[in-house]
Amino acid sequence: MPLYSFQCPDCGKETELLVAFGDTPSCPACGSVAMKRLLSRVAPHANADAAGTPCAQAARDGALASFSPSECRGCACH
Ligand SMILES: [Zn+2]
């Protein structure tokens, strides 16, 4: 069975559980069966993507002030 990360929306606990396909996991802390499966936390491209945004480029060039947040898609520099 695959190991998935889940977060409980009721108590906020994150846990890794082995679940069979179609199985409904329950929260080990509070027993909620509304557990949400988390997408993989392995995101090796996240930083690379942010570094490739126009504003990140501008920040490196010292020209960030010329960028408005609307031009700054997908990063948190503003
Ligand atoms: Zn819970």
N, CA, C, O and the ligand as a Tripos MOL2 file, in Angstrom:
@<TRIPOS>MOLECULE
protein
  313   311    79     0     0
PROTEIN
NO_CHARGES

@<TRIPOS>ATOM
      1 N           0.8560   -1.1950    0.0000 N.3       1 MET1
      2 CA          0.0000    0.0000    0.0000 C.3       1 MET1
      3 C           0.8880    1.2400    0.0000 C.2       1 MET1
      4 O           1.9450    1.2540    0.6310 O.2       1 MET1
      5 N           0.4700    2.2470   -0.6870 N.am      2 PRO2
      6 CA          1.2720    3.4800   -0.7050 C.3       2 PRO2
      7 C           1.1190    4.2690    0.5890 C.2       2 PRO2
      8 O           0.0920    4.2260    1.2670 O.2       2 PRO2
      9 N           2.1790    4.9790    0.8920 N.am      3 LEU3
     10 CA          2.1840    5.8420    2.0730 C.3       3 LEU3
     11 C           1.8660    7.2660    1.6240 C.2       3 LEU3
     12 O           2.5430    7.8360    0.7680 O.2       3 LEU3
     13 N           0.8280    7.8140    2.2200 N.am      4 TYR4
     14 CA          0.4250    9.1700    1.8450 C.3       4 TYR4
     15 C           0.4470   10.0640    3.0620 C.2       4 TYR4
     16 O           0.2840    9.6090    4.1940 O.2       4 TYR4
     17 N           0.6530   11.3410    2.8120 N.am      5 SER5
     18 CA          0.5320   12.3270    3.8830 C.3       5 SER5
     19 C          -0.8900   12.8680    3.8750 C.2       5 SER5
     20 O          -1.4560   13.1820    2.8280 O.2       5 SER5
     21 N          -1.4380   12.9640    5.0520 N.am      6 PHE6
     22 CA         -2.7890   13.5000    5.2020 C.3       6 PHE6
     23 C          -2.7760   14.6040    6.2390 C.2       6 PHE6
     24 O          -1.9560   14.6180    7.1560 O.2       6 PHE6
     25 N          -3.7120   15.5310    6.0660 N.am      7 GLN7
     26 CA         -3.9210   16.5110    7.1210 C.3       7 GLN7
     27 C          -5.3750   16.4730    7.5320 C.2       7 GLN7
     28 O          -6.2860   16.4250    6.7050 O.2       7 GLN7
     29 N          -5.5580   16.4970    8.8270 N.am      8 CYS8
     30 CA         -6.9140   16.4850    9.3560 C.3       8 CYS8
     31 C          -7.4610   17.8990    9.3920 C.2       8 CYS8
     32 O          -6.8650   18.7660   10.0310 O.2       8 CYS8
     33 N          -8.5770   18.1580    8.7260 N.am      9 PRO9
     34 CA         -9.1480   19.5080    8.7430 C.3       9 PRO9
     35 C          -9.7770   19.8570   10.0770 C.2       9 PRO9
     36 O         -10.0340   21.0270   10.3590 O.2       9 PRO9
     37 N         -10.0250   18.8560   10.8930 N.am     10 ASP10
     38 CA        -10.6780   19.1340   12.1720 C.3      10 ASP10
     39 C          -9.6870   19.5510   13.2470 C.2      10 ASP10
     40 O          -9.9290   20.5010   13.9920 O.2      10 ASP10
     41 N          -8.5640   18.8330   13.3240 N.am     11 CYS11
     42 CA         -7.6040   19.1770   14.3780 C.3      11 CYS11
     43 C          -6.2800   19.6680   13.8100 C.2      11 CYS11
     44 O          -5.4150   20.1170   14.5610 O.2      11 CYS11
     45 N          -6.1110   19.5900   12.4880 N.am     12 GLY12
     46 CA         -4.9200   20.1460   11.8660 C.3      12 GLY12
     47 C          -3.7150   19.2290   11.8940 C.2      12 GLY12
     48 O          -2.6460   19.5930   11.4030 O.2      12 GLY12
     49 N          -3.8740   18.0390   12.4630 N.am     13 LYS13
     50 CA         -2.7270   17.1460   12.5590 C.3      13 LYS13
     51 C          -2.3560   16.5980   11.1880 C.2      13 LYS13
     52 O          -3.2150   16.1830   10.4100 O.2      13 LYS13
     53 N          -1.0670   16.6070   10.9150 N.am     14 GLU14
     54 CA         -0.5690   15.9640    9.7070 C.3      14 GLU14
     55 C          -0.0140   14.6090   10.0700 C.2      14 GLU14
     56 O           0.6620   14.4500   11.0870 O.2      14 GLU14
     57 N          -0.3010   13.6360    9.2360 N.am     15 THR15
     58 CA          0.1860   12.3020    9.5320 C.3      15 THR15
     59 C           0.3930   11.5450    8.2400 C.2      15 THR15
     60 O          -0.2100   11.8660    7.2160 O.2      15 THR15
     61 N           1.2410   10.5460    8.2880 N.am     16 GLU16
     62 CA          1.4480    9.6860    7.1320 C.3      16 GLU16
     63 C           0.7630    8.3690    7.3980 C.2      16 GLU16
     64 O           0.9560    7.7480    8.4430 O.2      16 GLU16
     65 N          -0.0310    7.9550    6.4500 N.am     17 LEU17
     66 CA         -0.8040    6.7340    6.6190 C.3      17 LEU17
     67 C          -0.6820    5.8620    5.3860 C.2      17 LEU17
     68 O          -0.5930    6.3380    4.2550 O.2      17 LEU17
     69 N          -0.6810    4.5760    5.6510 N.am     18 LEU18
     70 CA         -0.7570    3.6170    4.5510 C.3      18 LEU18
     71 C          -2.2190    3.4110    4.2240 C.2      18 LEU18
     72 O          -3.0020    3.0030    5.0820 O.2      18 LEU18
     73 N          -2.5840    3.6870    3.0050 N.am     19 VAL19
     74 CA         -3.9920    3.5150    2.6470 C.3      19 VAL19
     75 C          -4.1070    2.7360    1.3450 C.2      19 VAL19
     76 O          -3.3680    2.9740    0.3890 O.2      19 VAL19
     77 N          -5.0280    1.8230    1.3290 N.am     20 ALA20
     78 CA         -5.3520    1.1330    0.0980 C.3      20 ALA20
     79 C          -6.2110    2.0530   -0.7500 C.2      20 ALA20
     80 O          -6.8900    2.9390   -0.2300 O.2      20 ALA20
     81 N          -6.1780    1.8390   -2.0450 N.am     21 PHE21
     82 CA         -6.9950    2.6670   -2.9300 C.3      21 PHE21
     83 C          -8.4530    2.5620   -2.5270 C.2      21 PHE21
     84 O          -8.9870    1.4650   -2.3600 O.2      21 PHE21
     85 N          -9.0890    3.7100   -2.3740 N.am     22 GLY22
     86 CA        -10.4940    3.7110   -2.0140 C.3      22 GLY22
     87 C         -10.7370    3.6780   -0.5220 C.2      22 GLY22
     88 O         -11.8700    3.8260   -0.0640 O.2      22 GLY22
     89 N          -9.6700    3.4820    0.2380 N.am     23 ASP23
     90 CA         -9.8070    3.4660    1.6850 C.3      23 ASP23
     91 C         -10.0190    4.8780    2.2120 C.2      23 ASP23
     92 O          -9.4980    5.8380    1.6440 O.2      23 ASP23
     93 N         -10.7620    5.0070    3.2660 N.am     24 THR24
     94 CA        -10.9200    6.3100    3.9110 C.3      24 THR24
     95 C         -10.1310    6.2940    5.2150 C.2      24 THR24
     96 O         -10.5070    5.6070    6.1640 O.2      24 THR24
     97 N          -9.0490    7.0430    5.2590 N.am     25 PRO25
     98 CA         -8.2550    7.0580    6.4850 C.3      25 PRO25
     99 C          -8.9530    7.8700    7.5570 C.2      25 PRO25
    100 O          -9.7580    8.7540    7.2630 O.2      25 PRO25
    101 N          -8.6400    7.5640    8.7850 N.am     26 SER26
    102 CA         -9.1900    8.3740    9.8660 C.3      26 SER26
    103 C          -8.0480    8.9820   10.6660 C.2      26 SER26
    104 O          -6.9610    8.4140   10.7710 O.2      26 SER26
    105 N          -8.3220   10.1350   11.2180 N.am     27 CYS27
    106 CA         -7.3040   10.8780   11.9570 C.3      27 CYS27
    107 C          -6.9270   10.1170   13.2220 C.2      27 CYS27
    108 O          -7.8000    9.7700   14.0180 O.2      27 CYS27
    109 N          -5.6370    9.8560   13.4150 N.am     28 PRO28
    110 CA         -5.2230    9.1440   14.6300 C.3      28 PRO28
    111 C          -5.3960    9.9870   15.8840 C.2      28 PRO28
    112 O          -5.4090    9.4630   16.9980 O.2      28 PRO28
    113 N          -5.5290   11.2990   15.6960 N.am     29 ALA29
    114 CA         -5.6470   12.1750   16.8650 C.3      29 ALA29
    115 C          -7.0970   12.3590   17.2940 C.2      29 ALA29
    116 O          -7.4200   12.2940   18.4800 O.2      29 ALA29
    117 N          -7.9680   12.5900   16.3090 N.am     30 CYS30
    118 CA         -9.3430   12.9030   16.7000 C.3      30 CYS30
    119 C         -10.3710   11.9890   16.0500 C.2      30 CYS30
    120 O         -11.5600   12.0780   16.3590 O.2      30 CYS30
    121 N          -9.9260   11.1070   15.1490 N.am     31 GLY31
    122 CA        -10.8480   10.1370   14.5740 C.3      31 GLY31
    123 C         -11.6490   10.6450   13.3920 C.2      31 GLY31
    124 O         -12.4880    9.9230   12.8530 O.2      31 GLY31
    125 N         -11.3990   11.8870   12.9800 N.am     32 SER32
    126 CA        -12.1270   12.4310   11.8360 C.3      32 SER32
    127 C         -11.8370   11.6130   10.5830 C.2      32 SER32
    128 O         -10.7070   11.1760   10.3650 O.2      32 SER32
    129 N         -12.8620   11.4100    9.7660 N.am     33 VAL33
    130 CA        -12.6410   10.7100    8.4980 C.3      33 VAL33
    131 C         -12.6660   11.6920    7.3390 C.2      33 VAL33
    132 O         -12.8480   11.2970    6.1880 O.2      33 VAL33
    133 N         -12.4840   12.9720    7.6430 N.am     34 ALA34
    134 CA        -12.4630   14.0040    6.5930 C.3      34 ALA34
    135 C         -11.0380   14.3260    6.1800 C.2      34 ALA34
    136 O         -10.7750   15.3900    5.6190 O.2      34 ALA34
    137 N         -10.1250   13.4160    6.4540 N.am     35 MET35
    138 CA         -8.7110   13.6490    6.1730 C.3      35 MET35
    139 C          -8.4870   14.0410    4.7200 C.2      35 MET35
    140 O          -9.0310   13.4330    3.7970 O.2      35 MET35
    141 N          -7.6850   15.0560    4.5480 N.am     36 LYS36
    142 CA         -7.3440   15.5080    3.2030 C.3      36 LYS36
    143 C          -5.9420   14.9940    2.8480 C.2      36 LYS36
    144 O          -4.9900   15.1600    3.6100 O.2      36 LYS36
    145 N          -5.8470   14.3800    1.6930 N.am     37 ARG37
    146 CA         -4.5360   13.9090    1.2700 C.3      37 ARG37
    147 C          -3.7180   15.0900    0.7960 C.2      37 ARG37
    148 O          -4.1980   15.9250    0.0290 O.2      37 ARG37
    149 N          -2.4940   15.1540    1.2520 N.am     38 LEU38
    150 CA         -1.6160   16.2460    0.8540 C.3      38 LEU38
    151 C          -0.8580   15.8350   -0.3910 C.2      38 LEU38
    152 O          -0.4700   14.6780   -0.5510 O.2      38 LEU38
    153 N          -0.6570   16.7950   -1.2620 N.am     39 LEU39
    154 CA          0.2130   16.5340   -2.3960 C.3      39 LEU39
    155 C           1.6270   16.3830   -1.8800 C.2      39 LEU39
    156 O           1.9590   16.8300   -0.7820 O.2      39 LEU39
    157 N           2.4250   15.7680   -2.6610 N.am     40 SER40
    158 CA          3.8060   15.5370   -2.2660 C.3      40 SER40
    159 C           4.4580   16.8350   -1.8220 C.2      40 SER40
    160 O           4.3270   17.8770   -2.4630 O.2      40 SER40
    161 N           5.1560   16.7380   -0.7170 N.am     41 ARG41
    162 CA          5.8470   17.9270   -0.2470 C.3      41 ARG41
    163 C           7.1980   18.0980   -0.9480 C.2      41 ARG41
    164 O           7.8830   19.1060   -0.7770 O.2      41 ARG41
    165 N           7.5500   17.1120   -1.7190 N.am     42 VAL42
    166 CA          8.8040   17.2160   -2.4550 C.3      42 VAL42
    167 C           8.5550   18.1090   -3.6690 C.2      42 VAL42
    168 O           7.9140   17.6940   -4.6350 O.2      42 VAL42
    169 N           9.0610   19.3220   -3.6120 N.am     43 ALA43
    170 CA          8.8170   20.2840   -4.6890 C.3      43 ALA43
    171 C          10.1440   20.8850   -5.1330 C.2      43 ALA43
    172 O          10.4190   22.0570   -4.8720 O.2      43 ALA43
    173 N          10.9660   20.0850   -5.8030 N.am     44 PRO44
    174 CA         12.3050   20.5650   -6.1570 C.3      44 PRO44
    175 C          12.2920   21.7440   -7.1240 C.2      44 PRO44
    176 O          13.2920   22.4480   -7.2690 O.2      44 PRO44
    177 N          11.1410   21.9570   -7.7920 N.am     45 HIS45
    178 CA         11.1060   23.0220   -8.7860 C.3      45 HIS45
    179 C          10.6080   24.3410   -8.2160 C.2      45 HIS45
    180 O          10.6690   25.3670   -8.8940 O.2      45 HIS45
    181 N          10.1180   24.3320   -6.9820 N.am     46 ALA46
    182 CA          9.4880   25.5360   -6.4420 C.3      46 ALA46
    183 C          10.4490   26.7150   -6.4440 C.2      46 ALA46
    184 O          10.1050   27.8060   -6.8990 O.2      46 ALA46
    185 N          11.6400   26.4940   -5.9410 N.am     47 ASN47
    186 CA         12.5940   27.5990   -5.8860 C.3      47 ASN47
    187 C          13.0460   28.0080   -7.2800 C.2      47 ASN47
    188 O          13.2060   29.1950   -7.5670 O.2      47 ASN47
    189 N          13.2480   27.0350   -8.1310 N.am     48 ALA48
    190 CA         13.6910   27.3410   -9.4850 C.3      48 ALA48
    191 C          12.6370   28.1800  -10.2030 C.2      48 ALA48
    192 O          12.9700   29.1110  -10.9360 O.2      48 ALA48
    193 N          11.3500   27.8410   -9.9860 N.am     49 ASP49
    194 CA         10.2840   28.5970  -10.6290 C.3      49 ASP49
    195 C          10.2630   30.0330  -10.1230 C.2      49 ASP49
    196 O          10.1290   30.9760  -10.9020 O.2      49 ASP49
    197 N          10.3970   30.1860   -8.8160 N.am     50 ALA50
    198 CA         10.3500   31.5300   -8.2510 C.3      50 ALA50
    199 C          11.5220   32.3510   -8.7620 C.2      50 ALA50
    200 O          11.3860   33.5430   -9.0380 O.2      50 ALA50
    201 N          12.6660   31.7080   -8.8860 N.am     51 ALA51
    202 CA         13.8480   32.4330   -9.3430 C.3      51 ALA51
    203 C          13.7070   32.8540  -10.8000 C.2      51 ALA51
    204 O          14.4070   33.7480  -11.2770 O.2      51 ALA51
    205 N          12.7750   32.1810  -11.5050 N.am     52 GLY52
    206 CA         12.6280   32.4810  -12.9080 C.3      52 GLY52
    207 C          11.5570   33.4980  -13.2220 C.2      52 GLY52
    208 O          11.3400   33.8260  -14.3890 O.2      52 GLY52
    209 N          10.8710   34.0100  -12.1900 N.am     53 THR53
    210 CA          9.8270   34.9940  -12.4480 C.3      53 THR53
    211 C          10.4540   36.3260  -12.8140 C.2      53 THR53
    212 O          11.5900   36.6060  -12.4320 O.2      53 THR53
    213 N           9.7290   37.1430  -13.5450 N.am     54 PRO54
    214 CA         10.2800   38.4390  -13.9430 C.3      54 PRO54
    215 C          10.7200   39.2760  -12.7620 C.2      54 PRO54
    216 O          11.7540   39.9410  -12.8190 O.2      54 PRO54
    217 N           9.9430   39.2480  -11.6900 N.am     55 CYS55
    218 CA         10.2950   40.0850  -10.5510 C.3      55 CYS55
    219 C          11.5380   39.5810   -9.8510 C.2      55 CYS55
    220 O          12.3250   40.3680   -9.3240 O.2      55 CYS55
    221 N          11.7210   38.2380   -9.8450 N.am     56 ALA56
    222 CA         12.9310   37.7200   -9.2280 C.3      56 ALA56
    223 C          14.1440   38.1700  -10.0270 C.2      56 ALA56
    224 O          15.1890   38.5130   -9.4750 O.2      56 ALA56
    225 N          13.9780   38.1590  -11.3100 N.am     57 GLN57
    226 CA         15.0450   38.6570  -12.1690 C.3      57 GLN57
    227 C          15.3030   40.1370  -11.8760 C.2      57 GLN57
    228 O          16.4480   40.5730  -11.7580 O.2      57 GLN57
    229 N          14.2140   40.8940  -11.7620 N.am     58 ALA58
    230 CA         14.3410   42.3190  -11.4910 C.3      58 ALA58
    231 C          14.9830   42.5620  -10.1320 C.2      58 ALA58
    232 O          15.7800   43.4840   -9.9590 O.2      58 ALA58
    233 N          14.6170   41.7110   -9.1670 N.am     59 ALA59
    234 CA         15.1900   41.8780   -7.8350 C.3      59 ALA59
    235 C          16.6990   41.6980   -7.8930 C.2      59 ALA59
    236 O          17.4500   42.4280   -7.2460 O.2      59 ALA59
    237 N          17.1320   40.7170   -8.6750 N.am     60 ARG60
    238 CA         18.5710   40.5060   -8.7990 C.3      60 ARG60
    239 C          19.2400   41.6980   -9.4890 C.2      60 ARG60
    240 O          20.3950   42.0320   -9.2250 O.2      60 ARG60
    241 N          18.4660   42.3260  -10.3830 N.am     61 ASP61
    242 CA         19.0270   43.4660  -11.1160 C.3      61 ASP61
    243 C          18.8490   44.7810  -10.3610 C.2      61 ASP61
    244 O          19.3100   45.8290  -10.8110 O.2      61 ASP61
    245 N          18.1670   44.7190   -9.1950 N.am     62 GLY62
    246 CA         17.9430   45.9340   -8.4280 C.3      62 GLY62
    247 C          16.8500   46.8020   -9.0080 C.2      62 GLY62
    248 O          16.7920   48.0000   -8.7300 O.2      62 GLY62
    249 N          15.9680   46.2020   -9.8250 N.am     63 ALA63
    250 CA         14.9310   46.9760  -10.5030 C.3      63 ALA63
    251 C          13.5410   46.5680  -10.0370 C.2      63 ALA63
    252 O          12.5580   46.7600  -10.7540 O.2      63 ALA63
    253 N          13.4620   46.0100   -8.8500 N.am     64 LEU64
    254 CA         12.1770   45.4770   -8.3890 C.3      64 LEU64
    255 C          11.1190   46.5640   -8.2720 C.2      64 LEU64
    256 O           9.9350   46.2850   -8.4580 O.2      64 LEU64
    257 N          11.5130   47.7880   -7.9700 N.am     65 ALA65
    258 CA         10.5490   48.8630   -7.7680 C.3      65 ALA65
    259 C           9.7430   49.1460   -9.0320 C.2      65 ALA65
    260 O           8.6520   49.7110   -8.9600 O.2      65 ALA65
    261 N          10.2770   48.7530  -10.1900 N.am     66 SER66
    262 CA          9.5620   49.0060  -11.4210 C.3      66 SER66
    263 C           8.5160   47.9400  -11.7090 C.2      66 SER66
    264 O           7.7910   48.0280  -12.6990 O.2      66 SER66
    265 N           8.4370   46.9290  -10.8420 N.am     67 PHE67
    266 CA          7.4510   45.8800  -11.0440 C.3      67 PHE67
    267 C           6.2690   46.0800  -10.1240 C.2      67 PHE67
    268 O           6.4370   46.3860   -8.9440 O.2      67 PHE67
    269 N           5.0650   45.9080  -10.6620 N.am     68 SER68
    270 CA          3.8820   45.9160   -9.8150 C.3      68 SER68
    271 C           3.5690   44.4800   -9.4200 C.2      68 SER68
    272 O           3.9720   43.5450  -10.1110 O.2      68 SER68
    273 N           2.8590   44.2990   -8.3210 N.am     69 PRO69
    274 CA          2.5300   42.9380   -7.8880 C.3      69 PRO69
    275 C           1.7850   42.1500   -8.9590 C.2      69 PRO69
    276 O           1.9210   40.9290   -9.0230 O.2      69 PRO69
    277 N           1.0090   42.8130   -9.7940 N.am     70 SER70
    278 CA          0.2570   42.0830  -10.8080 C.3      70 SER70
    279 C           1.1750   41.4850  -11.8660 C.2      70 SER70
    280 O           0.8100   40.5240  -12.5430 O.2      70 SER70
    281 N           2.3490   42.0490  -12.0030 N.am     71 GLU71
    282 CA          3.3130   41.4850  -12.9310 C.3      71 GLU71
    283 C           4.0890   40.3320  -12.2970 C.2      71 GLU71
    284 O           4.8240   39.6000  -12.9600 O.2      71 GLU71
    285 N           3.9000   40.2090  -11.0330 N.am     72 CYS72
    286 CA          4.7150   39.3220  -10.2360 C.3      72 CYS72
    287 C           3.9180   38.0550   -9.9470 C.2      72 CYS72
    288 O           3.4730   37.8280   -8.8220 O.2      72 CYS72
    289 N           3.7520   37.2640  -10.9470 N.am     73 ARG73
    290 CA          2.8830   36.1010  -10.8170 C.3      73 ARG73
    291 C           3.6200   34.9490  -10.1520 C.2      73 ARG73
    292 O           4.7330   34.5840  -10.5320 O.2      73 ARG73
    293 N           2.9640   34.3960   -9.1550 N.am     74 GLY74
    294 CA          3.4390   33.1360   -8.6020 C.3      74 GLY74
    295 C           4.6170   33.2390   -7.6580 C.2      74 GLY74
    296 O           5.2020   32.2160   -7.3040 O.2      74 GLY74
    297 N           4.9790   34.4100   -7.2460 N.am     75 CYS75
    298 CA          6.0140   34.4580   -6.2230 C.3      75 CYS75
    299 C           5.5780   35.4080   -5.1240 C.2      75 CYS75
    300 O           4.5710   36.1040   -5.2500 O.2      75 CYS75
    301 N           6.3380   35.4280   -4.0600 N.am     76 ALA76
    302 CA          5.9010   36.1510   -2.8650 C.3      76 ALA76
    303 C           6.8080   37.3330   -2.5750 C.2      76 ALA76
    304 O           7.0040   37.6930   -1.4140 O.2      76 ALA76
    305 N           7.3600   37.9360   -3.6090 N.am     77 CYS77
    306 CA          8.3410   38.9900   -3.3510 C.3      77 CYS77
    307 C           7.6680   40.3070   -3.0080 C.2      77 CYS77
    308 O           8.3320   41.2190   -2.5140 O.2      77 CYS77
    309 N           6.3790   40.4350   -3.2540 N.am     78 HIS78
    310 CA          5.7080   41.6880   -2.9200 C.3      78 HIS78
    311 C           4.8010   41.4950   -1.7130 C.2      78 HIS78
    312 O           4.1460   42.4410   -1.2760 O.2      78 HIS78
    313 ZN         -7.9170   15.1740   13.5780 Zn       79 ZN79
@<TRIPOS>BOND
     1     1     2 1
     2     2     3 1
     3     3     4 2
     4     3     5 am
     5     5     6 1
     6     6     7 1
     7     7     8 2
     8     7     9 am
     9     9    10 1
    10    10    11 1
    11    11    12 2
    12    11    13 am
    13    13    14 1
    14    14    15 1
    15    15    16 2
    16    15    17 am
    17    17    18 1
    18    18    19 1
    19    19    20 2
    20    19    21 am
    21    21    22 1
    22    22    23 1
    23    23    24 2
    24    23    25 am
    25    25    26 1
    26    26    27 1
    27    27    28 2
    28    27    29 am
    29    29    30 1
    30    30    31 1
    31    31    32 2
    32    31    33 am
    33    33    34 1
    34    34    35 1
    35    35    36 2
    36    35    37 am
    37    37    38 1
    38    38    39 1
    39    39    40 2
    40    39    41 am
    41    41    42 1
    42    42    43 1
    43    43    44 2
    44    43    45 am
    45    45    46 1
    46    46    47 1
    47    47    48 2
    48    47    49 am
    49    49    50 1
    50    50    51 1
    51    51    52 2
    52    51    53 am
    53    53    54 1
    54    54    55 1
    55    55    56 2
    56    55    57 am
    57    57    58 1
    58    58    59 1
    59    59    60 2
    60    59    61 am
    61    61    62 1
    62    62    63 1
    63    63    64 2
    64    63    65 am
    65    65    66 1
    66    66    67 1
    67    67    68 2
    68    67    69 am
    69    69    70 1
    70    70    71 1
    71    71    72 2
    72    71    73 am
    73    73    74 1
    74    74    75 1
    75    75    76 2
    76    75    77 am
    77    77    78 1
    78    78    79 1
    79    79    80 2
    80    79    81 am
    81    81    82 1
    82    82    83 1
    83    83    84 2
    84    83    85 am
    85    85    86 1
    86    86    87 1
    87    87    88 2
    88    87    89 am
    89    89    90 1
    90    90    91 1
    91    91    92 2
    92    91    93 am
    93    93    94 1
    94    94    95 1
    95    95    96 2
    96    95    97 am
    97    97    98 1
    98    98    99 1
    99    99   100 2
   100    99   101 am
   101   101   102 1
   102   102   103 1
   103   103   104 2
   104   103   105 am
   105   105   106 1
   106   106   107 1
   107   107   108 2
   108   107   109 am
   109   109   110 1
   110   110   111 1
   111   111   112 2
   112   111   113 am
   113   113   114 1
   114   114   115 1
   115   115   116 2
   116   115   117 am
   117   117   118 1
   118   118   119 1
   119   119   120 2
   120   119   121 am
   121   121   122 1
   122   122   123 1
   123   123   124 2
   124   123   125 am
   125   125   126 1
   126   126   127 1
   127   127   128 2
   128   127   129 am
   129   129   130 1
   130   130   131 1
   131   131   132 2
   132   131   133 am
   133   133   134 1
   134   134   135 1
   135   135   136 2
   136   135   137 am
   137   137   138 1
   138   138   139 1
   139   139   140 2
   140   139   141 am
   141   141   142 1
   142   142   143 1
   143   143   144 2
   144   143   145 am
   145   145   146 1
   146   146   147 1
   147   147   148 2
   148   147   149 am
   149   149   150 1
   150   150   151 1
   151   151   152 2
   152   151   153 am
   153   153   154 1
   154   154   155 1
   155   155   156 2
   156   155   157 am
   157   157   158 1
   158   158   159 1
   159   159   160 2
   160   159   161 am
   161   161   162 1
   162   162   163 1
   163   163   164 2
   164   163   165 am
   165   165   166 1
   166   166   167 1
   167   167   168 2
   168   167   169 am
   169   169   170 1
   170   170   171 1
   171   171   172 2
   172   171   173 am
   173   173   174 1
   174   174   175 1
   175   175   176 2
   176   175   177 am
   177   177   178 1
   178   178   179 1
   179   179   180 2
   180   179   181 am
   181   181   182 1
   182   182   183 1
   183   183   184 2
   184   183   185 am
   185   185   186 1
   186   186   187 1
   187   187   188 2
   188   187   189 am
   189   189   190 1
   190   190   191 1
   191   191   192 2
   192   191   193 am
   193   193   194 1
   194   194   195 1
   195   195   196 2
   196   195   197 am
   197   197   198 1
   198   198   199 1
   199   199   200 2
   200   199   201 am
   201   201   202 1
   202   202   203 1
   203   203   204 2
   204   203   205 am
   205   205   206 1
   206   206   207 1
   207   207   208 2
   208   207   209 am
   209   209   210 1
   210   210   211 1
   211   211   212 2
   212   211   213 am
   213   213   214 1
   214   214   215 1
   215   215   216 2
   216   215   217 am
   217   217   218 1
   218   218   219 1
   219   219   220 2
   220   219   221 am
   221   221   222 1
   222   222   223 1
   223   223   224 2
   224   223   225 am
   225   225   226 1
   226   226   227 1
   227   227   228 2
   228   227   229 am
   229   229   230 1
   230   230   231 1
   231   231   232 2
   232   231   233 am
   233   233   234 1
   234   234   235 1
   235   235   236 2
   236   235   237 am
   237   237   238 1
   238   238   239 1
   239   239   240 2
   240   239   241 am
   241   241   242 1
   242   242   243 1
   243   243   244 2
   244   243   245 am
   245   245   246 1
   246   246   247 1
   247   247   248 2
   248   247   249 am
   249   249   250 1
   250   250   251 1
   251   251   252 2
   252   251   253 am
   253   253   254 1
   254   254   255 1
   255   255   256 2
   256   255   257 am
   257   257   258 1
   258   258   259 1
   259   259   260 2
   260   259   261 am
   261   261   262 1
   262   262   263 1
   263   263   264 2
   264   263   265 am
   265   265   266 1
   266   266   267 1
   267   267   268 2
   268   267   269 am
   269   269   270 1
   270   270   271 1
   271   271   272 2
   272   271   273 am
   273   273   274 1
   274   274   275 1
   275   275   276 2
   276   275   277 am
   277   277   278 1
   278   278   279 1
   279   279   280 2
   280   279   281 am
   281   281   282 1
   282   282   283 1
   283   283   284 2
   284   283   285 am
   285   285   286 1
   286   286   287 1
   287   287   288 2
   288   287   289 am
   289   289   290 1
   290   290   291 1
   291   291   292 2
   292   291   293 am
   293   293   294 1
   294   294   295 1
   295   295   296 2
   296   295   297 am
   297   297   298 1
   298   298   299 1
   299   299   300 2
   300   299   301 am
   301   301   302 1
   302   302   303 1
   303   303   304 2
   304   303   305 am
   305   305   306 1
   306   306   307 1
   307   307   308 2
   308   307   309 am
   309   309   310 1
   310   310   311 1
   311   311   312 2
@<TRIPOS>SUBSTRUCTURE
     1 MET1         2 RESIDUE 1 A MET
     2 PRO2         6 RESIDUE 1 A PRO
     3 LEU3        10 RESIDUE 1 A LEU
     4 TYR4        14 RESIDUE 1 A TYR
     5 SER5        18 RESIDUE 1 A SER
     6 PHE6        22 RESIDUE 1 A PHE
     7 GLN7        26 RESIDUE 1 A GLN
     8 CYS8        30 RESIDUE 1 A CYS
     9 PRO9        34 RESIDUE 1 A PRO
    10 ASP10       38 RESIDUE 1 A ASP
    11 CYS11       42 RESIDUE 1 A CYS
    12 GLY12       46 RESIDUE 1 A GLY
    13 LYS13       50 RESIDUE 1 A LYS
    14 GLU14       54 RESIDUE 1 A GLU
    15 THR15       58 RESIDUE 1 A THR
    16 GLU16       62 RESIDUE 1 A GLU
    17 LEU17       66 RESIDUE 1 A LEU
    18 LEU18       70 RESIDUE 1 A LEU
    19 VAL19       74 RESIDUE 1 A VAL
    20 ALA20       78 RESIDUE 1 A ALA
    21 PHE21       82 RESIDUE 1 A PHE
    22 GLY22       86 RESIDUE 1 A GLY
    23 ASP23       90 RESIDUE 1 A ASP
    24 THR24       94 RESIDUE 1 A THR
    25 PRO25       98 RESIDUE 1 A PRO
    26 SER26      102 RESIDUE 1 A SER
    27 CYS27      106 RESIDUE 1 A CYS
    28 PRO28      110 RESIDUE 1 A PRO
    29 ALA29      114 RESIDUE 1 A ALA
    30 CYS30      118 RESIDUE 1 A CYS
    31 GLY31      122 RESIDUE 1 A GLY
    32 SER32      126 RESIDUE 1 A SER
    33 VAL33      130 RESIDUE 1 A VAL
    34 ALA34      134 RESIDUE 1 A ALA
    35 MET35      138 RESIDUE 1 A MET
    36 LYS36      142 RESIDUE 1 A LYS
    37 ARG37      146 RESIDUE 1 A ARG
    38 LEU38      150 RESIDUE 1 A LEU
    39 LEU39      154 RESIDUE 1 A LEU
    40 SER40      158 RESIDUE 1 A SER
    41 ARG41      162 RESIDUE 1 A ARG
    42 VAL42      166 RESIDUE 1 A VAL
    43 ALA43      170 RESIDUE 1 A ALA
    44 PRO44      174 RESIDUE 1 A PRO
    45 HIS45      178 RESIDUE 1 A HIS
    46 ALA46      182 RESIDUE 1 A ALA
    47 ASN47      186 RESIDUE 1 A ASN
    48 ALA48      190 RESIDUE 1 A ALA
    49 ASP49      194 RESIDUE 1 A ASP
    50 ALA50      198 RESIDUE 1 A ALA
    51 ALA51      202 RESIDUE 1 A ALA
    52 GLY52      206 RESIDUE 1 A GLY
    53 THR53      210 RESIDUE 1 A THR
    54 PRO54      214 RESIDUE 1 A PRO
    55 CYS55      218 RESIDUE 1 A CYS
    56 ALA56      222 RESIDUE 1 A ALA
    57 GLN57      226 RESIDUE 1 A GLN
    58 ALA58      230 RESIDUE 1 A ALA
    59 ALA59      234 RESIDUE 1 A ALA
    60 ARG60      238 RESIDUE 1 A ARG
    61 ASP61      242 RESIDUE 1 A ASP
    62 GLY62      246 RESIDUE 1 A GLY
    63 ALA63      250 RESIDUE 1 A ALA
    64 LEU64      254 RESIDUE 1 A LEU
    65 ALA65      258 RESIDUE 1 A ALA
    66 SER66      262 RESIDUE 1 A SER
    67 PHE67      266 RESIDUE 1 A PHE
    68 SER68      270 RESIDUE 1 A SER
    69 PRO69      274 RESIDUE 1 A PRO
    70 SER70      278 RESIDUE 1 A SER
    71 GLU71      282 RESIDUE 1 A GLU
    72 CYS72      286 RESIDUE 1 A CYS
    73 ARG73      290 RESIDUE 1 A ARG
    74 GLY74      294 RESIDUE 1 A GLY
    75 CYS75      298 RESIDUE 1 A CYS
    76 ALA76      302 RESIDUE 1 A ALA
    77 CYS77      306 RESIDUE 1 A CYS
    78 HIS78      310 RESIDUE 1 A HIS
    79 ZN79       313 GROUP 0 **** ****
